[in-house]
Amino acid sequence: MNLAFKNYINNFKERDEKMPALFIGHGSPMNGIRDNEFSQAWAKEAKSMDVPSAVLVVSAHWLTNGTQVTAMDFPKTIHDFGGFPQELFDVQYPAPGSPELAKQIQKEIRTTEVALDHEWGLDHGAWTVVRHMFPKANIPVLQLSIDYFKPAQYHYNLAQQLANLRKKGVLIIGSGNMIHNLRMVDWKNIDNNYGYEWAEELNKKFVDIIEKKEHSKLFNVPELGEAGKLAIPTPDHYYPLMYSLGLQDGKEEIEIFNNHCVAGSLSMTSVKIG
């Protein structure tokens, strides 16, 4: 048995302090192998918190009909992208999973049936971020899928049912991008920190709403105006934000980091709760 896996069996006991929750703007898969301001900030956040008993990622890249959670002992590393250097495809992140925690998650979520998945693994919305945070790959990592056919508030409410896991040392990460329009990306300036005027304005609006804890203003994308339509042409990268914000209680403070737009139509803006 893998030693890391063995050491974390039955380790989901209630702690004195609950874990923070994160929303990570993960951006390009290349951030998974780059040492840049974004990956450095992810690593810094990990060092600022207690070692989690496990990590649960809600990634923009696992969309399903219904809700599923990975439940295998050892999730595979999924290279769900194309056109990138071989160096990126060569990356393996051999973190253990946790069937035990998967079953706990199944019980915590009461408003819908949660299926235990043994096929998926860790997609790039998960491993490109987590490998910078926990490079030893010695902490169990699971993924919770996104039911693509449900609205934003549904995901926000579902996330609230996971709040008890934070008391048991589980770090919950929503991984996507608040602003994500690949069709409008300025590929010639893919590594430049700038956004189109509408993207910069909307990014500031997102931060303001989140800092004021006015989460309900984010439930209906059409209410964000024309900028919202440009920023969120499809909700896949937006829904992980709903999971992170749904975990915030009224007293918790937030920290905004990696607060940049890149390549015109992407936002790396990230949030730490608690």
C-alpha positions as CSV (number, residue, x, y, z in Angstrom):
1,M,0.0,0.0,0.0
2,N,1.2,3.5,-0.9
3,L,2.6,5.0,2.4
4,A,1.0,8.4,1.8
5,F,-2.4,6.7,1.3
6,K,-1.9,4.6,4.4
7,N,-1.0,7.6,6.5
8,Y,-4.3,9.4,5.6
9,I,-6.8,6.6,6.1
10,N,-9.4,7.5,8.8
11,N,-7.8,11.0,9.3
12,F,-11.0,13.0,8.8
13,K,-11.6,14.1,12.4
14,E,-13.0,17.4,13.4
15,R,-10.3,20.1,14.1
16,D,-10.2,23.2,16.3
17,E,-9.8,25.4,13.2
18,K,-11.6,24.8,9.9
19,M,-9.7,24.9,6.7
20,P,-10.1,27.9,4.3
21,A,-11.8,27.5,1.0
22,L,-10.3,28.8,-2.3
23,F,-11.4,29.8,-5.7
24,I,-8.4,29.6,-8.1
25,G,-8.3,31.2,-11.5
26,H,-6.2,28.5,-13.2
27,G,-5.7,29.9,-16.6
28,S,-3.6,28.1,-19.2
29,P,-2.5,24.5,-18.5
30,M,1.0,25.7,-18.9
31,N,0.7,27.3,-15.4
32,G,1.0,23.7,-14.2
33,I,4.7,23.6,-15.1
34,R,5.6,27.3,-14.9
35,D,7.2,29.1,-12.0
36,N,5.4,32.4,-12.3
37,E,3.4,34.9,-10.2
38,F,0.3,32.8,-10.3
39,S,1.8,29.4,-9.4
40,Q,3.9,31.1,-6.7
41,A,0.8,32.6,-5.2
42,W,-0.9,29.1,-5.1
43,A,2.2,27.7,-3.3
44,K,2.2,30.7,-0.9
45,E,-1.5,30.1,0.0
46,A,-0.7,26.4,0.8
47,K,2.2,27.4,3.1
48,S,-0.1,29.8,5.0
49,M,-2.5,27.1,6.1
50,D,-2.5,23.9,8.1
51,V,-1.8,20.8,6.2
52,P,-5.2,19.5,5.0
53,S,-6.4,16.0,5.6
54,A,-7.5,16.0,1.9
55,V,-8.2,18.3,-1.0
56,L,-11.5,18.4,-2.9
57,V,-11.4,20.2,-6.2
58,V,-14.5,21.4,-8.2
59,S,-12.9,21.8,-11.7
60,A,-14.3,23.5,-14.7
61,H,-13.2,20.5,-16.7
62,W,-15.4,17.8,-15.2
63,L,-18.9,18.4,-16.4
64,T,-21.6,15.8,-16.0
65,N,-25.3,15.1,-16.0
66,G,-25.8,14.8,-12.2
67,T,-23.1,15.0,-9.6
68,Q,-20.3,12.6,-9.1
69,V,-17.2,12.3,-6.8
70,T,-14.0,10.4,-7.5
71,A,-13.8,7.4,-5.3
72,M,-10.7,5.5,-6.4
73,D,-7.6,4.8,-4.3
74,F,-5.3,6.3,-6.8
75,P,-6.7,8.8,-9.4
76,K,-4.9,9.0,-12.7
77,T,-3.5,12.3,-14.1
78,I,-5.6,13.4,-17.0
79,H,-4.0,15.4,-19.8
80,D,-7.3,16.9,-21.2
81,F,-5.8,19.4,-23.6
82,G,-3.9,19.5,-26.9
83,G,-1.3,21.6,-28.7
84,F,1.0,22.0,-25.7
85,P,4.7,20.9,-25.2
86,Q,5.5,17.3,-24.4
87,E,6.8,18.5,-21.1
88,L,3.3,19.2,-20.0
89,F,2.0,15.8,-21.1
90,D,4.8,14.1,-19.2
91,V,3.6,15.4,-15.9
92,Q,2.2,12.9,-13.5
93,Y,0.7,13.9,-10.1
94,P,0.4,10.6,-8.2
95,A,-1.6,11.8,-5.2
96,P,-3.8,9.2,-3.5
97,G,-7.5,9.4,-3.5
98,S,-9.9,8.6,-0.6
99,P,-12.9,6.3,-1.1
100,E,-13.6,6.9,2.6
101,L,-14.0,10.7,2.0
102,A,-15.9,10.1,-1.2
103,K,-18.5,8.2,0.8
104,Q,-18.7,11.0,3.4
105,I,-19.3,13.5,0.6
106,Q,-22.0,11.3,-0.7
107,K,-23.7,11.5,2.7
108,E,-23.2,15.3,3.2
109,I,-25.0,16.2,0.0
110,R,-28.6,15.6,0.6
111,T,-30.4,17.5,-2.2
112,T,-29.2,15.2,-5.0
113,E,-27.8,11.7,-5.4
114,V,-24.0,11.6,-5.7
115,A,-22.5,8.8,-7.7
116,L,-19.1,7.3,-6.8
117,D,-16.9,7.5,-9.8
118,H,-13.9,5.1,-10.5
119,E,-13.0,6.3,-14.0
120,W,-12.2,10.0,-14.0
121,G,-9.1,11.0,-12.1
122,L,-7.5,14.5,-11.8
123,D,-8.0,16.8,-14.8
124,H,-5.8,19.8,-15.5
125,G,-8.2,22.1,-13.5
126,A,-7.1,20.1,-10.5
127,W,-3.5,18.9,-10.9
128,T,-2.0,22.0,-12.5
129,V,-2.9,23.9,-9.4
130,V,-2.5,21.3,-6.6
131,R,1.0,20.2,-7.7
132,H,2.3,23.7,-6.9
133,M,0.5,23.7,-3.6
134,F,1.4,20.2,-2.4
135,P,4.4,19.1,-4.6
136,K,5.0,15.9,-2.6
137,A,1.6,14.5,-3.8
138,N,1.2,13.0,-0.3
139,I,-2.3,14.4,0.4
140,P,-5.5,12.7,-0.9
141,V,-7.1,14.7,-3.8
142,L,-10.6,14.1,-5.0
143,Q,-12.8,15.8,-7.6
144,L,-16.5,16.7,-7.4
145,S,-18.1,17.0,-10.8
146,I,-20.3,19.9,-12.0
147,D,-23.8,19.2,-13.1
148,Y,-23.7,21.3,-16.2
149,F,-27.5,21.3,-16.6
150,K,-28.2,23.2,-13.3
151,P,-28.1,27.0,-12.7
152,A,-25.5,28.9,-10.7
153,Q,-27.6,29.1,-7.5
154,Y,-28.1,25.4,-7.5
155,H,-24.3,24.9,-7.3
156,Y,-24.0,27.6,-4.6
157,N,-26.6,25.8,-2.5
158,L,-25.0,22.4,-3.1
159,A,-21.7,23.8,-1.9
160,Q,-23.2,24.9,1.4
161,Q,-23.8,21.2,2.2
162,L,-20.0,20.6,2.1
163,A,-19.2,23.2,4.8
164,N,-18.8,20.5,7.5
165,L,-15.8,19.0,5.6
166,R,-13.8,22.2,6.2
167,K,-14.1,21.4,10.0
168,K,-12.5,18.0,9.2
169,G,-9.4,19.5,7.5
170,V,-10.6,19.2,3.9
171,L,-9.4,22.0,1.7
172,I,-12.1,22.7,-0.9
173,I,-11.0,24.4,-4.1
174,G,-13.1,25.8,-7.0
175,S,-10.9,25.9,-10.1
176,G,-12.0,27.9,-13.1
177,N,-11.9,31.5,-14.2
178,M,-14.3,34.3,-13.5
179,I,-13.8,35.6,-17.0
180,H,-13.1,33.0,-19.6
181,N,-13.7,33.7,-23.3
182,L,-11.3,31.6,-25.4
183,R,-12.6,32.9,-28.7
184,M,-11.5,36.4,-27.8
185,V,-8.1,35.5,-26.4
186,D,-5.3,37.7,-27.7
187,W,-3.0,34.8,-28.5
188,K,-0.1,37.1,-29.6
189,N,-0.1,38.4,-26.0
190,I,-1.1,35.3,-24.2
191,D,1.4,35.9,-21.3
192,N,0.7,39.6,-20.9
193,N,-1.3,40.8,-17.8
194,Y,-3.9,42.9,-19.5
195,G,-7.6,42.7,-20.2
196,Y,-9.9,44.3,-22.7
197,E,-11.8,47.3,-21.2
198,W,-14.9,45.3,-20.6
199,A,-12.9,42.5,-18.9
200,E,-11.1,44.8,-16.6
201,E,-14.4,46.6,-15.6
202,L,-16.2,43.3,-15.0
203,N,-13.3,41.9,-13.0
204,K,-13.4,44.9,-10.7
205,K,-17.2,44.4,-10.4
206,F,-16.7,40.8,-9.4
207,V,-14.2,41.7,-6.7
208,D,-16.5,44.4,-5.3
209,I,-19.5,42.0,-5.2
210,I,-17.4,39.3,-3.5
211,E,-15.9,41.7,-1.0
212,K,-19.3,42.9,-0.1
213,K,-20.6,39.3,0.2
214,E,-23.5,40.1,-2.2
215,H,-23.3,36.7,-3.7
216,S,-26.9,36.6,-5.1
217,K,-25.9,39.3,-7.6
218,L,-23.7,36.6,-9.3
219,F,-26.4,34.0,-9.8
220,N,-27.9,35.4,-13.0
221,V,-25.2,36.1,-15.6
222,P,-27.6,38.2,-17.9
223,E,-27.9,40.7,-15.0
224,L,-24.1,41.4,-15.5
225,G,-24.9,43.0,-18.8
226,E,-23.1,42.8,-22.1
227,A,-19.8,42.3,-20.3
228,G,-21.2,39.3,-18.6
229,K,-22.2,37.8,-21.9
230,L,-18.6,38.3,-23.2
231,A,-17.0,37.0,-20.0
232,I,-19.1,34.0,-19.5
233,P,-20.2,32.6,-22.9
234,T,-20.5,29.2,-21.3
235,P,-20.7,28.7,-17.5
236,D,-18.2,25.9,-17.1
237,H,-15.4,28.0,-15.7
238,Y,-17.8,30.2,-13.8
239,Y,-19.6,27.6,-11.8
240,P,-16.5,26.7,-9.6
241,L,-16.8,30.2,-8.2
242,M,-20.3,29.4,-7.0
243,Y,-18.9,26.4,-5.0
244,S,-16.2,28.5,-3.3
245,L,-18.6,31.4,-2.4
246,G,-21.2,29.0,-1.1
247,L,-18.8,27.8,1.5
248,Q,-18.3,31.3,3.1
249,D,-20.1,32.0,6.3
250,G,-21.2,35.5,7.2
251,K,-18.3,36.2,9.5
252,E,-15.4,35.0,7.3
253,E,-13.1,37.5,5.7
254,I,-11.8,37.1,2.2
255,E,-8.5,37.7,0.5
256,I,-8.2,38.5,-3.2
257,F,-5.0,37.4,-5.0
258,N,-3.7,37.0,-8.5
259,N,-6.0,39.8,-9.3
260,H,-5.1,40.2,-13.0
261,C,-6.7,39.8,-16.4
262,V,-4.5,38.1,-19.0
263,A,-4.5,37.9,-22.8
264,G,-7.5,40.2,-23.0
265,S,-10.3,37.9,-22.1
266,L,-9.2,35.7,-19.2
267,S,-9.1,36.5,-15.5
268,M,-6.7,34.9,-13.0
269,T,-8.4,36.6,-10.1
270,S,-8.6,34.2,-7.1
271,V,-10.3,34.2,-3.7
272,K,-9.3,32.9,-0.3
273,I,-12.2,32.5,2.2
274,G,-11.4,32.2,5.9
